[in-house]
Amino acid sequence: MNENFVLTVDNVFSEIECNSIIEKFKKENLILSNNQNYYYFNIENKNDLPYIEKLYSVLNQYKNKYPEINLTSSFWDLNNLRLKCFKNGNSFSNWHSEHSFTASHRVLSLQIYLTEHNCGTEFYNNKTVLSKIGRVCIFPAYFTHTHRGQSCPENKDRYIITSYISFVGKGINEWVMHI
């Protein structure tokens, strides 16, 4: 899928780093999602995520691999970081995209797989990115990349961090550029 504006980079985070991220946020109060499929914790300050600089490095790899994205705008940033825990075979199994009427500012979707299972993110075009410890996957937020989560066949808990790269600004004339 690497030619379909999907970038998958392995070993961005080590197993030790992934486990430390899981342990750090397991101590927080995880909230049961409205759809009852997963528990989550919103990471309010992206600098609270250990190793955040590694994500910006992967974003730069994306921009280098797909330079046409640089023609859209340079006013983007990483936002809405959320640690998710899918318990015993649960997943977000509804087909969806990250760009919608209420989230029209989303440009890219970012996923960090903290655990490894024989499942992953399934795209509507029958391609799948398997969860692998330390893997980061970035893809467009639009309908062209409609996807869903797969359930773990071994019924193990799965941990993932999701985020978006979105157009950002404090106001129409006061934009902030980070990437």
C-alpha positions in Angstrom: 0.0 0.0 0.0 3.0 2.3 0.0 2.0 3.9 -3.3 -1.5 4.8 -2.1 -0.4 7.7 0.1 0.0 5.3 3.1 3.3 5.4 4.9 4.1 2.6 7.3 7.4 2.8 9.2 8.5 0.0 11.5 10.6 0.2 14.7 9.8 3.9 15.3 9.4 2.9 18.9 11.1 0.0 20.7 9.2 -2.6 22.6 10.6 -1.0 25.8 9.3 2.4 24.7 5.9 1.0 23.8 5.6 -0.7 27.1 6.6 2.4 29.0 4.0 4.4 27.1 1.3 1.8 28.0 2.3 1.8 31.6 2.4 5.6 31.8 -1.1 6.0 30.6 -2.6 2.9 32.2 -2.2 4.7 35.5 -4.6 7.3 34.2 -8.4 6.9 34.4 -9.3 5.2 31.1 -12.8 6.1 29.9 -15.1 3.6 28.2 -16.0 4.9 24.8 -19.6 5.7 23.8 -19.7 2.7 21.5 -18.4 0.4 24.3 -15.7 -1.1 22.2 -12.6 0.4 23.8 -11.2 2.4 26.7 -9.3 5.6 26.0 -7.3 8.4 27.5 -7.0 11.8 25.8 -3.4 13.0 25.8 -4.2 16.7 26.3 -0.6 17.9 25.8 1.3 16.2 23.0 4.5 16.9 24.9 3.2 14.5 27.5 3.7 11.7 25.0 7.2 10.3 25.5 9.4 10.3 22.3 7.1 12.8 20.5 10.0 13.9 18.4 10.0 10.5 16.7 6.5 11.2 15.4 7.6 14.5 13.8 10.5 12.6 12.2 7.9 10.2 10.6 5.8 13.2 9.5 8.8 14.6 7.7 9.4 11.2 6.0 5.8 11.4 4.8 6.3 14.9 3.4 9.4 13.8 1.6 7.8 10.7 0.2 4.7 12.6 -1.0 5.9 16.1 -1.6 2.6 17.1 -3.3 1.1 17.4 0.2 3.3 20.4 0.8 1.3 22.2 -1.8 -1.9 22.2 0.3 -0.8 24.3 3.3 2.0 24.4 5.8 -0.4 25.3 8.7 -0.7 21.8 10.2 0.0 20.2 13.5 -0.4 16.9 15.3 -3.5 16.9 17.5 -6.1 14.8 19.3 -3.7 12.2 20.6 -5.6 9.4 22.2 -4.4 6.1 23.8 -6.9 3.4 23.1 -7.2 0.0 24.7 -9.3 -2.6 22.9 -10.2 -5.4 25.4 -10.5 -9.1 24.5 -11.2 -9.1 20.8 -13.0 -5.8 20.5 -12.2 -3.3 17.7 -13.6 -0.2 16.1 -15.1 -2.4 13.4 -17.3 0.2 11.6 -16.1 1.5 8.3 -15.2 5.1 8.6 -12.8 7.9 7.6 -11.4 10.6 9.8 -12.6 13.5 7.7 -16.2 14.5 8.2 -18.5 17.5 8.5 -17.5 18.0 12.2 -13.8 17.2 11.5 -13.2 18.9 8.2 -9.8 20.2 9.4 -8.3 16.7 9.5 -5.7 16.0 6.7 -3.9 12.9 7.7 -4.6 10.1 10.2 -1.7 8.7 12.3 -1.6 5.4 14.2 1.0 4.1 16.6 0.8 0.4 17.3 2.0 -0.3 20.8 1.2 -4.0 20.8 1.5 -6.8 18.2 -1.3 -9.1 17.1 -2.4 -11.0 14.0 -4.8 -8.1 13.0 -4.6 -4.4 12.3 -6.2 -1.7 10.3 -8.2 -2.9 7.3 -8.8 -0.5 4.4 -11.9 -0.7 2.2 -9.7 -1.6 -0.8 -8.8 -4.9 0.9 -5.4 -3.8 2.1 -4.4 -4.3 5.7 -1.7 -2.7 7.9 -1.0 -5.2 10.6 -0.3 -4.1 14.2 3.3 -4.4 15.1 5.0 -3.1 18.2 6.5 0.3 17.4 4.9 0.6 13.9 3.6 4.0 12.8 1.1 4.3 10.0 0.1 7.6 8.3 -2.6 7.9 5.7 -5.1 10.5 4.3 -8.1 11.2 6.5 -10.5 11.2 3.5 -13.1 8.8 2.2 -10.3 7.4 -0.2 -8.9 5.7 2.9 -12.0 4.4 4.6 -10.9 1.8 7.1 -11.8 -0.2 10.2 -10.1 -2.0 13.0 -9.8 -5.8 13.0 -10.5 -7.8 16.1 -7.6 -9.7 17.6 -8.1 -13.4 16.9 -6.2 -14.3 20.1 -8.6 -12.2 22.2 -5.7 -10.2 23.6 -5.9 -6.5 24.7 -4.6 -4.2 22.0 -3.1 -0.8 22.6 -2.8 1.9 20.0 -2.4 5.6 19.9 -4.4 7.5 17.3 -3.9 11.1 16.2 -4.6 13.4 13.3 -2.5 15.9 11.4 -4.9 18.8 11.0 -5.1 22.4 9.8 -4.6 24.5 12.9 -4.9 28.2 13.8 -5.8 30.5 16.6 -7.9 32.6 14.3 -8.3 33.4 10.7 -5.3 35.7 10.7 -3.1 34.1 13.3 -1.9 30.7 12.0 0.5 28.5 13.8 3.0 26.3 11.9 4.7 23.4 13.6 5.5 20.8 10.9 
